[in-house]
Each structure stands twice: as C-alpha cells, then as structure tokens.
Amino acid sequence: MYLRYQVRSIAAFMILLCITASQALSQEVPSGTQWGLGLSSQYDIPLYTFYDRFDGGANIGLKVSFVKNTTTYDITYFTSNFSNGKIEKTKFQWVFDGNYYSSPKASSDISFHGLTATLQKPFHFSIGPLLPFWSVGSGFIYYKHEIRNLVFPGQSVPPLDQNFIYSPDDETRTSFSINFGGGLAYNPAPQLKLALNFRYNIIFGYLRPMEAWFLEKVTPMQLFGIGLDLTYYFNK
C-alpha cells in the first residue's frame, strides 16, 4: 500500500510536469518571465531532539520553476527517507533490576513526502559568476515513522524475554512546514541554472517520547539541508 502511494504520487507529479512543460513551450511567454523544470538533491541533517533519533538522509525532488524579473518561484515535490534510527542501538532501562538492555532485532526509519513553494530573491551583488540569493518557503509534508521489534520494557517477570516485543509502531501525519535559507546561483549555459542551497526546515509535527530509552518528544522537527538544484528554462 505504501509503495503504491509513492508510485502514484510521483506519477501524478510527472504528469503535472509534462503538462506544464508543454504549455510553456506552446504559449508565448511575456517578456521578463521564464518557465523551467528542474531536479533537486539535498542532504538533510536533523537538529536538536530530532538528532537523537536519526543521523539524516538524502532528499530528492522534482520542481516547476517560474521566474519574473529577478524573483524565482519554485513548486517542489520531494521524497526522502532516514533509516537506521538511533533507537536501534540505544539501550533501555528495565525497572525490574535497573540494568540496561538492547533490542537486537530493532529497526527504525522515517520517510517524508512533501509539496513546498519557495521564493528566491538575489542580493544586489555578485561574486564573480556566482549570484548570492536568499529564500523562504512553506508547504505540507507527509511523514511516516516506523519502529519494529523493540523489546517490551514493561516486563515484570525475570529473566527479561527479548522475544517479547512491542506491536509494530507507526506514527503517520501530514504537517505544515516552513523553510528559509540562501545560496549561490550559477548559469553554466543560457538556459541552465545551477544553485547551491542551504536551508533550515521546520516541520510542525512531532514524534512521541520514548521514556524507557530516555528520548524526549520531538516537536517541531527541525533539519538543516545542503543541496544542489539544476533547472532548465525553456524560453531563456
């Protein structure tokens, strides 16, 4: 079911990209405006309490870009997945004897699917061929946090049974998000734009606390991303 959701989402977005591209190529675009399609890649690093759960992971996106005068407007669909959650190796304290135990078969990951709108505005100076810019944006992000095979820490009869595990535990929500940052843009060819981005992203969702593992509630989820965007403009 989840895989089918991913495939359908990507297919729907690809259809939207094709429709937009055909319109951009077939219609006369007013002077000073540009339409483009692009790819984005980014590495996201969790911050604060979110860093206690995951190290981070890659973020891949597809975008429609519209430029009017010097302002760029991007609508981006992205997907990312953080695997090997830190709780897999974190020990819990068993209240029965006060000792710490691991969950040998534990697994944890979180996946994201988002649709964001971003505005980019250049500063009034350049660094050689590079054009610095600032950006701000918002959107909606669907996320699914999955934990499997954690040993149940509430056992009251010794010895601890490591085959007595939690039922599969999922947290699934759609949350509002905002982002802001900046970067450097470069045009290797008249119709191409390459941009190095630095973004701070805040997702107004949460992950519940895991008290036996001394993990606090994560809210909001905060990430710092470093990435590259490549955009092709049809009418430059």
BASE-314280 format. One record per residue (C-alpha): residue number from 1; residue in one letter; x, y, z. Coordinates in nm, 3 decimals, always signed. Example, Ala and Ser with C-alpha at 12.3 -4.5 7.8 and 13.67 -1.06 7.14 Angstrom:
BEGIN
{atom 1, "a", {+1.230, -0.450, +0.780}}
{atom 2, "s", {+1.367, -0.106, +0.714}}
This chain:
BEGIN
{atom 1, "m", {+0.000, +0.000, +0.000}}
{atom 2, "y", {+0.270, +0.248, +0.097}}
{atom 3, "l", {+0.478, +0.171, -0.213}}
{atom 4, "r", {+0.173, +0.217, -0.434}}
{atom 5, "y", {+0.115, +0.556, -0.270}}
{atom 6, "q", {+0.472, +0.661, -0.355}}
{atom 7, "v", {+0.446, +0.545, -0.716}}
{atom 8, "r", {+0.110, +0.718, -0.769}}
{atom 9, "s", {+0.236, +1.042, -0.615}}
{atom 10, "i", {+0.546, +1.050, -0.836}}
{atom 11, "a", {+0.344, +0.956, -1.146}}
{atom 12, "a", {+0.090, +1.233, -1.080}}
{atom 13, "f", {+0.366, +1.488, -1.036}}
{atom 14, "m", {+0.540, +1.376, -1.355}}
{atom 15, "i", {+0.213, +1.426, -1.545}}
{atom 16, "l", {+0.188, +1.776, -1.398}}
{atom 17, "l", {+0.546, +1.849, -1.509}}
{atom 18, "c", {+0.471, +1.733, -1.862}}
{atom 19, "i", {+0.156, +1.946, -1.886}}
{atom 20, "t", {+0.342, +2.249, -1.757}}
{atom 21, "a", {+0.630, +2.192, -1.997}}
{atom 22, "s", {+0.400, +2.159, -2.298}}
{atom 23, "q", {+0.219, +2.480, -2.205}}
{atom 24, "a", {+0.548, +2.661, -2.155}}
{atom 25, "l", {+0.672, +2.551, -2.497}}
{atom 26, "s", {+0.347, +2.616, -2.686}}
{atom 27, "q", {+0.247, +2.955, -2.545}}
{atom 28, "e", {+0.407, +3.291, -2.594}}
{atom 29, "v", {+0.559, +3.392, -2.261}}
{atom 30, "p", {+0.562, +3.764, -2.171}}
{atom 31, "s", {+0.897, +3.939, -2.181}}
{atom 32, "g", {+1.086, +3.915, -1.850}}
{atom 33, "t", {+0.932, +3.584, -1.744}}
{atom 34, "q", {+1.063, +3.228, -1.771}}
{atom 35, "w", {+0.931, +2.876, -1.714}}
{atom 36, "g", {+1.150, +2.583, -1.625}}
{atom 37, "l", {+1.166, +2.231, -1.488}}
{atom 38, "g", {+1.430, +2.105, -1.252}}
{atom 39, "l", {+1.575, +1.843, -1.024}}
{atom 40, "s", {+1.683, +1.899, -0.666}}
{atom 41, "s", {+1.903, +1.695, -0.437}}
{atom 42, "q", {+1.977, +1.769, -0.076}}
{atom 43, "y", {+2.122, +1.608, +0.234}}
{atom 44, "d", {+1.915, +1.678, +0.546}}
{atom 45, "i", {+2.069, +1.679, +0.893}}
{atom 46, "p", {+1.828, +1.653, +1.190}}
{atom 47, "l", {+1.877, +1.907, +1.469}}
{atom 48, "y", {+1.812, +1.919, +1.845}}
{atom 49, "t", {+1.590, +1.636, +1.976}}
{atom 50, "f", {+1.533, +1.508, +1.622}}
{atom 51, "y", {+1.908, +1.436, +1.604}}
{atom 52, "d", {+1.861, +1.194, +1.896}}
{atom 53, "r", {+1.652, +0.977, +1.661}}
{atom 54, "f", {+1.828, +0.988, +1.323}}
{atom 55, "d", {+2.154, +1.093, +1.156}}
{atom 56, "g", {+1.989, +1.221, +0.837}}
{atom 57, "g", {+1.950, +1.125, +0.475}}
{atom 58, "a", {+1.915, +1.228, +0.111}}
{atom 59, "n", {+1.627, +1.435, -0.021}}
{atom 60, "i", {+1.535, +1.409, -0.392}}
{atom 61, "g", {+1.285, +1.637, -0.564}}
{atom 62, "l", {+1.123, +1.749, -0.889}}
{atom 63, "k", {+1.023, +2.110, -0.938}}
{atom 64, "v", {+0.845, +2.360, -1.159}}
{atom 65, "s", {+1.021, +2.698, -1.166}}
{atom 66, "f", {+0.883, +3.037, -1.268}}
{atom 67, "v", {+1.099, +3.350, -1.287}}
{atom 68, "k", {+0.959, +3.700, -1.311}}
{atom 69, "n", {+1.216, +3.976, -1.335}}
{atom 70, "t", {+1.472, +3.866, -1.071}}
{atom 71, "t", {+1.240, +3.667, -0.841}}
{atom 72, "t", {+1.222, +3.287, -0.869}}
{atom 73, "y", {+0.916, +3.088, -0.758}}
{atom 74, "d", {+0.958, +2.711, -0.722}}
{atom 75, "i", {+0.699, +2.442, -0.653}}
{atom 76, "t", {+0.878, +2.123, -0.549}}
{atom 77, "y", {+0.767, +1.768, -0.479}}
{atom 78, "f", {+1.027, +1.577, -0.278}}
{atom 79, "t", {+1.076, +1.246, -0.107}}
{atom 80, "s", {+1.335, +1.133, +0.149}}
{atom 81, "n", {+1.398, +0.851, +0.392}}
{atom 82, "f", {+1.608, +0.826, +0.707}}
{atom 83, "s", {+1.690, +0.467, +0.803}}
{atom 84, "n", {+1.890, +0.302, +1.081}}
{atom 85, "g", {+1.733, +0.509, +1.358}}
{atom 86, "k", {+1.947, +0.553, +1.667}}
{atom 87, "i", {+1.693, +0.373, +1.886}}
{atom 88, "e", {+1.808, +0.051, +1.718}}
{atom 89, "k", {+2.130, +0.067, +1.923}}
{atom 90, "t", {+2.000, +0.259, +2.224}}
{atom 91, "k", {+1.958, +0.059, +2.543}}
{atom 92, "f", {+1.652, +0.086, +2.767}}
{atom 93, "q", {+1.646, +0.060, +3.145}}
{atom 94, "w", {+1.446, -0.230, +3.284}}
{atom 95, "v", {+1.280, -0.107, +3.603}}
{atom 96, "f", {+1.278, -0.458, +3.750}}
{atom 97, "d", {+1.655, -0.472, +3.805}}
{atom 98, "g", {+1.775, -0.124, +3.695}}
{atom 99, "n", {+2.004, -0.269, +3.428}}
{atom 100, "y", {+2.024, -0.160, +3.064}}
{atom 101, "y", {+1.928, -0.384, +2.772}}
{atom 102, "s", {+1.930, -0.356, +2.394}}
{atom 103, "s", {+1.680, -0.474, +2.131}}
{atom 104, "p", {+1.892, -0.688, +1.894}}
{atom 105, "k", {+1.633, -0.706, +1.616}}
{atom 106, "a", {+1.509, -0.346, +1.633}}
{atom 107, "s", {+1.465, -0.134, +1.320}}
{atom 108, "s", {+1.354, +0.225, +1.279}}
{atom 109, "d", {+1.308, +0.461, +0.985}}
{atom 110, "i", {+1.114, +0.770, +0.886}}
{atom 111, "s", {+1.007, +0.872, +0.536}}
{atom 112, "f", {+0.886, +1.208, +0.405}}
{atom 113, "h", {+0.682, +1.320, +0.104}}
{atom 114, "g", {+0.632, +1.693, +0.063}}
{atom 115, "l", {+0.500, +1.967, -0.161}}
{atom 116, "t", {+0.657, +2.306, -0.099}}
{atom 117, "a", {+0.650, +2.652, -0.255}}
{atom 118, "t", {+0.966, +2.860, -0.232}}
{atom 119, "l", {+1.055, +3.218, -0.322}}
{atom 120, "q", {+1.414, +3.309, -0.410}}
{atom 121, "k", {+1.542, +3.663, -0.437}}
{atom 122, "p", {+1.901, +3.759, -0.533}}
{atom 123, "f", {+2.110, +4.007, -0.338}}
{atom 124, "h", {+2.227, +4.321, -0.518}}
{atom 125, "f", {+2.582, +4.198, -0.574}}
{atom 126, "s", {+2.766, +3.905, -0.729}}
{atom 127, "i", {+3.079, +3.704, -0.653}}
{atom 128, "g", {+3.236, +3.662, -0.994}}
{atom 129, "p", {+2.992, +3.442, -1.192}}
{atom 130, "l", {+2.805, +3.347, -0.873}}
{atom 131, "l", {+2.489, +3.526, -0.766}}
{atom 132, "p", {+2.404, +3.503, -0.391}}
{atom 133, "f", {+2.035, +3.477, -0.301}}
{atom 134, "w", {+1.805, +3.433, -0.003}}
{atom 135, "s", {+1.496, +3.213, +0.005}}
{atom 136, "v", {+1.182, +3.150, +0.207}}
{atom 137, "g", {+0.906, +2.895, +0.163}}
{atom 138, "s", {+0.633, +2.679, +0.310}}
{atom 139, "g", {+0.441, +2.363, +0.233}}
{atom 140, "f", {+0.286, +2.042, +0.357}}
{atom 141, "i", {+0.481, +1.730, +0.446}}
{atom 142, "y", {+0.352, +1.378, +0.498}}
{atom 143, "y", {+0.573, +1.164, +0.718}}
{atom 144, "k", {+0.565, +0.806, +0.844}}
{atom 145, "h", {+0.779, +0.694, +1.138}}
{atom 146, "e", {+0.811, +0.316, +1.175}}
{atom 147, "i", {+0.964, +0.120, +1.464}}
{atom 148, "r", {+0.985, -0.260, +1.465}}
{atom 149, "n", {+1.100, -0.529, +1.709}}
{atom 150, "l", {+1.166, -0.322, +2.020}}
{atom 151, "v", {+1.185, -0.537, +2.333}}
{atom 152, "f", {+0.895, -0.453, +2.565}}
{atom 153, "p", {+1.048, -0.278, +2.870}}
{atom 154, "g", {+0.742, -0.320, +3.095}}
{atom 155, "q", {+0.803, -0.688, +3.169}}
{atom 156, "s", {+0.774, -0.777, +3.538}}
{atom 157, "v", {+0.895, -1.139, +3.548}}
{atom 158, "p", {+1.267, -1.221, +3.521}}
{atom 159, "p", {+1.461, -1.309, +3.321}}
{atom 160, "l", {+1.397, -1.047, +3.053}}
{atom 161, "d", {+1.244, -1.209, +2.745}}
{atom 162, "q", {+1.399, -1.045, +2.436}}
{atom 163, "n", {+1.138, -1.211, +2.215}}
{atom 164, "f", {+0.861, -1.022, +2.395}}
{atom 165, "i", {+0.838, -0.718, +2.166}}
{atom 166, "y", {+0.612, -0.421, +2.105}}
{atom 167, "s", {+0.348, -0.447, +1.837}}
{atom 168, "p", {+0.461, -0.266, +1.517}}
{atom 169, "d", {+0.451, +0.105, +1.597}}
{atom 170, "d", {+0.382, +0.368, +1.329}}
{atom 171, "e", {+0.332, +0.744, +1.350}}
{atom 172, "t", {+0.178, +0.890, +1.036}}
{atom 173, "r", {+0.084, +1.256, +0.995}}
{atom 174, "t", {+0.065, +1.545, +0.748}}
{atom 175, "s", {+0.209, +1.869, +0.884}}
{atom 176, "f", {+0.266, +2.227, +0.779}}
{atom 177, "s", {+0.629, +2.330, +0.727}}
{atom 178, "i", {+0.833, +2.644, +0.667}}
{atom 179, "n", {+1.186, +2.688, +0.540}}
{atom 180, "f", {+1.433, +2.969, +0.493}}
{atom 181, "g", {+1.792, +2.997, +0.379}}
{atom 182, "g", {+2.010, +3.108, +0.093}}
{atom 183, "g", {+2.268, +3.001, -0.156}}
{atom 184, "l", {+2.465, +3.070, -0.471}}
{atom 185, "a", {+2.334, +3.053, -0.828}}
{atom 186, "y", {+2.540, +2.993, -1.143}}
{atom 187, "n", {+2.443, +2.977, -1.511}}
{atom 188, "p", {+2.670, +2.727, -1.694}}
{atom 189, "a", {+2.464, +2.782, -2.011}}
{atom 190, "p", {+2.197, +3.036, -2.112}}
{atom 191, "q", {+1.907, +2.801, -2.036}}
{atom 192, "l", {+2.057, +2.625, -1.734}}
{atom 193, "k", {+2.072, +2.734, -1.372}}
{atom 194, "l", {+2.272, +2.553, -1.105}}
{atom 195, "a", {+2.213, +2.653, -0.744}}
{atom 196, "l", {+2.384, +2.559, -0.419}}
{atom 197, "n", {+2.127, +2.578, -0.139}}
{atom 198, "f", {+2.144, +2.600, +0.238}}
{atom 199, "r", {+1.804, +2.559, +0.405}}
{atom 200, "y", {+1.667, +2.546, +0.756}}
{atom 201, "n", {+1.343, +2.349, +0.757}}
{atom 202, "i", {+1.085, +2.334, +1.038}}
{atom 203, "i", {+0.811, +2.069, +1.027}}
{atom 204, "f", {+0.529, +2.134, +1.273}}
{atom 205, "g", {+0.473, +1.769, +1.357}}
{atom 206, "y", {+0.602, +1.554, +1.639}}
{atom 207, "l", {+0.739, +1.217, +1.739}}
{atom 208, "r", {+0.619, +1.083, +2.072}}
{atom 209, "p", {+0.863, +1.044, +2.363}}
{atom 210, "m", {+1.023, +0.704, +2.432}}
{atom 211, "e", {+1.078, +0.733, +2.806}}
{atom 212, "a", {+1.235, +0.392, +2.866}}
{atom 213, "w", {+1.506, +0.492, +2.617}}
{atom 214, "f", {+1.539, +0.846, +2.763}}
{atom 215, "l", {+1.422, +1.002, +2.436}}
{atom 216, "e", {+1.227, +1.328, +2.458}}
{atom 217, "k", {+0.929, +1.424, +2.247}}
{atom 218, "v", {+1.040, +1.573, +1.914}}
{atom 219, "t", {+0.844, +1.888, +1.831}}
{atom 220, "p", {+0.882, +2.056, +1.594}}
{atom 221, "m", {+1.109, +1.850, +1.371}}
{atom 222, "q", {+1.398, +2.069, +1.257}}
{atom 223, "l", {+1.652, +1.999, +0.982}}
{atom 224, "f", {+1.940, +2.173, +0.811}}
{atom 225, "g", {+1.983, +2.089, +0.444}}
{atom 226, "i", {+2.267, +2.133, +0.195}}
{atom 227, "g", {+2.185, +2.066, -0.168}}
{atom 228, "l", {+2.211, +2.132, -0.540}}
{atom 229, "d", {+1.934, +2.227, -0.784}}
{atom 230, "l", {+1.956, +2.206, -1.162}}
{atom 231, "t", {+1.687, +2.386, -1.364}}
{atom 232, "y", {+1.628, +2.405, -1.738}}
{atom 233, "y", {+1.440, +2.713, -1.866}}
{atom 234, "f", {+1.254, +2.671, -2.193}}
{atom 235, "n", {+1.237, +3.033, -2.304}}
{atom 236, "k", {+1.556, +3.198, -2.187}}
